[in-house]
């Protein structure tokens, strides 16, 4: 019998985020994302709540209001400037730019539009203001180890290193 996702189960999954309106894939996690259910909030609570009770091999779709997770779109975070005022290194659509305000707070902006005369950056999360579908493929469900529960995710132990100077072997 397969194990069901519940509190303190180790879970691995792949997922993609799809724009419900257009069907466009907006984000893809192609390597397994792992977490301990109930011990780590790596995914939005709305998503983990829907995973509860599912098992390895299940593929589920969770509709999400992007505003609920990423906040509403704020047009005050969109700036257009003369392209000559922008260093050449930043003149590429999709380029991420870290900016700082007068208070020293930093925020990431993305170049979203560019023409011969202007360049536009947007500080909104690209997923805000959209109706989304999280498509999740559950790869693994098993009991989490005590170490994984404490860490909230997989714990990978490195090699044991003996620090006793009498046991160090010279490399020559």
Secondary structure, 3 states (H helix, E strand, C coil): CCCECCCCEEEEEEEEEEECCCCCEEEEEEEEEEEECCCCCCCCHHHHHHHCCCECCCEEEEEEEHHHHHCCCCHHHEEEEEHHHCCHHHCCCCCEEEEECCCCCEEEEEEEEECCCEEEEECCCCCCCCEEEEEEEEEEEEECCHHHHHHCCCCCCCCCCCCCHHHCCCCC
